[in-house]
Amino acid sequence: MGIEAKKFDLKILLMEKEQLKQQLKQQIVQFLNLTDVQPENIKDDEPLFGEGLGLDSIDSIELIVLLSREYGITIEDPKEGRKILVDINTMANYILAHQTQ
């Protein structure tokens, strides 16, 4: 594969990742019924829990269901979930690496 083809593949992957991050933001707002949050106001590196978006343990369960239902990703180990549900960037990277649907 030539350099130009590799650059093209990287560009497509980056576009897919940006689209995925926007989709994740919309899904989080919708699935968690965050009526006071606009998807475009969620930063890619903003923590989902605690001081960031302020989600709680019930929300984490709903996010795990979202990953399963929408992306075919099963998280059975809570420790793994804590590593994945950090921020939008981390979730998108995990989905791109593990998506089955």
C-alpha positions as CSV (number, residue, x, y, z in Angstrom):
1,M,0.0,0.0,0.0
2,G,1.5,3.3,-1.0
3,I,1.8,6.4,1.2
4,E,-1.1,8.2,-0.5
5,A,-3.4,5.2,0.2
6,K,-2.3,5.1,3.8
7,K,-3.1,8.8,4.2
8,F,-6.5,8.3,2.6
9,D,-7.2,5.4,5.0
10,L,-6.2,7.5,8.0
11,K,-8.3,10.4,6.8
12,I,-11.4,8.1,6.5
13,L,-10.7,6.6,10.0
14,L,-10.4,10.1,11.5
15,M,-13.7,11.1,9.8
16,E,-15.4,7.9,11.2
17,K,-14.1,8.7,14.7
18,E,-15.4,12.2,14.6
19,Q,-18.8,11.0,13.4
20,L,-18.8,8.3,16.1
21,K,-18.0,10.9,18.8
22,Q,-20.9,13.1,17.7
23,Q,-23.2,10.1,17.6
24,L,-22.1,9.0,21.1
25,K,-22.8,12.5,22.5
26,Q,-26.3,12.4,21.0
27,Q,-26.9,8.9,22.3
28,I,-25.8,9.8,25.8
29,V,-28.1,12.8,26.0
30,Q,-31.0,10.8,24.6
31,F,-30.5,7.5,26.5
32,L,-29.8,9.1,29.8
33,N,-32.5,11.7,29.3
34,L,-30.1,14.6,30.0
35,T,-32.6,17.4,29.3
36,D,-30.3,20.2,30.5
37,V,-27.3,19.1,28.3
38,Q,-26.8,19.7,24.6
39,P,-24.7,17.1,22.8
40,E,-22.5,19.9,21.2
41,N,-21.6,21.1,24.7
42,I,-20.0,17.8,25.7
43,K,-16.2,18.0,25.2
44,D,-14.5,15.0,23.8
45,D,-12.1,14.8,26.8
46,E,-14.7,15.9,29.5
47,P,-15.0,13.3,32.3
48,L,-18.4,11.5,32.1
49,F,-18.5,11.0,35.9
50,G,-17.8,13.3,38.8
51,E,-16.9,16.9,38.1
52,G,-17.3,16.5,34.3
53,L,-20.7,15.6,33.0
54,G,-21.8,14.4,36.5
55,L,-23.1,10.9,35.6
56,D,-23.6,8.4,38.4
57,S,-23.4,4.6,38.8
58,I,-26.9,4.1,37.4
59,D,-25.9,6.0,34.3
60,S,-22.9,3.8,33.9
61,I,-25.2,0.7,33.7
62,E,-27.2,2.5,31.1
63,L,-24.1,3.3,29.1
64,I,-23.0,-0.4,29.2
65,V,-26.5,-1.3,27.9
66,L,-26.1,1.4,25.2
67,L,-22.7,-0.1,24.1
68,S,-24.2,-3.5,24.0
69,R,-27.4,-2.6,22.1
70,E,-25.9,-0.1,19.6
71,Y,-22.4,-1.4,19.1
72,G,-22.5,-5.1,20.0
73,I,-20.0,-4.6,22.8
74,T,-20.4,-6.6,26.0
75,I,-18.7,-5.4,29.2
76,E,-18.9,-7.9,32.0
77,D,-16.1,-6.7,34.3
78,P,-16.9,-3.5,36.2
79,K,-13.1,-2.6,36.2
80,E,-13.1,-2.8,32.4
81,G,-16.2,-0.5,32.3
82,R,-14.4,2.1,34.4
83,K,-11.5,2.2,31.9
84,I,-13.9,2.5,29.0
85,L,-16.5,5.0,30.3
86,V,-14.0,7.8,31.0
87,D,-14.8,10.3,28.3
88,I,-16.1,10.4,24.7
89,N,-12.6,9.9,23.3
90,T,-12.0,6.7,25.3
91,M,-15.4,5.3,24.4
92,A,-15.0,6.0,20.7
93,N,-11.5,4.5,20.7
94,Y,-12.8,1.3,22.4
95,I,-15.8,1.1,20.1
96,L,-13.6,1.4,17.0
97,A,-11.3,-1.3,18.3
98,H,-14.0,-3.8,19.5
99,Q,-17.2,-3.2,17.5
100,T,-19.0,-6.3,16.3
101,Q,-22.0,-4.9,14.6
